[in-house]
């Protein structure tokens, strides 16, 4: 048993050789060792839970977590936020070289980069089940696995679509239904817009960074089409908030839901 400098839950570990490795976990915890784990040091914490870490050499690596993708080129001393507009929770990350990689997570999300994470392409959603691990043998062939026995395979790097789907959910959206709020960042109020393809029961709530519900904007049946709501945040402190949309459409089986989340930044 090796000594750890933290009591936080650690969710992922990656070594590039017998000596140098990293671990990541809840509450933004990042650890590094240079002696095979005999000693671990606690690196600077991040704001979000971190679910997976992947390094391709002693300097270059990525960490993904709840609403965040980070990259380092100096072994973890400094981290660059590469999340952009990807307001999703990511559970896994994999790279085959310094440029080409994938991250995946909640509600079947899979994103791909060919420039080291500077930009990410959101792949077509093929399942509503969370994806918890991805593995590629090269820039073309790869697999993704996740909840409820989901197994996805691609033979083209996921550039256009997943080639084979062994288990997936029917009736899921093939595009975003919760759009980015505008403006974002915002000062006192922001517009939130979503579109549902058919009537259903909709819940739209705002949460703070600690996951506490701050306001309910929608909680009831809504017809098909575009719906627009204004969130007045004048009484709230500045910081990061999350807007979560839950939709149960009439055609879905009991228990099936579409859940999407966006990150909101309130500046005052």
HELIX and SHEET records of a PDB file:
HELIX    1   1 UNK A   26  UNK A   28  5                                   3    
HELIX    2   2 UNK A  106  UNK A  108  5                                   3    
HELIX    3   3 UNK A  147  UNK A  149  5                                   3    
SHEET    1   A 4 UNK A  10  UNK A  15  0                                        
SHEET    2   A 4 UNK A  21  UNK A  25 -1                                        
SHEET    3   A 4 UNK A  29  UNK A  33 -1                                        
SHEET    4   A 4 UNK A  41  UNK A  42 -1                                        
SHEET    1   B 4 UNK A  50  UNK A  55  0                                        
SHEET    2   B 4 UNK A  61  UNK A  65 -1                                        
SHEET    3   B 4 UNK A  68  UNK A  72 -1                                        
SHEET    4   B 4 UNK A  80  UNK A  81 -1                                        
SHEET    1   C 4 UNK A  90  UNK A  95  0                                        
SHEET    2   C 4 UNK A 101  UNK A 105 -1                                        
SHEET    3   C 4 UNK A 110  UNK A 113 -1                                        
SHEET    4   C 4 UNK A 121  UNK A 122 -1                                        
SHEET    1   D 4 UNK A 131  UNK A 136  0                                        
SHEET    2   D 4 UNK A 142  UNK A 146 -1                                        
SHEET    3   D 4 UNK A 151  UNK A 154 -1                                        
SHEET    4   D 4 UNK A 164  UNK A 165 -1                                        
SHEET    1   E 2 UNK A 189  UNK A 196  0                                        
SHEET    2   E 2 UNK A 225  UNK A 232 -1                                        
SHEET    1   F 4 UNK A 213  UNK A 222  0                                        
SHEET    2   F 4 UNK A 200  UNK A 208 -1                                        
SHEET    3   F 4 UNK A 239  UNK A 249 -1                                        
SHEET    4   F 4 UNK A 258  UNK A 266 -1                                        
END                                                                             
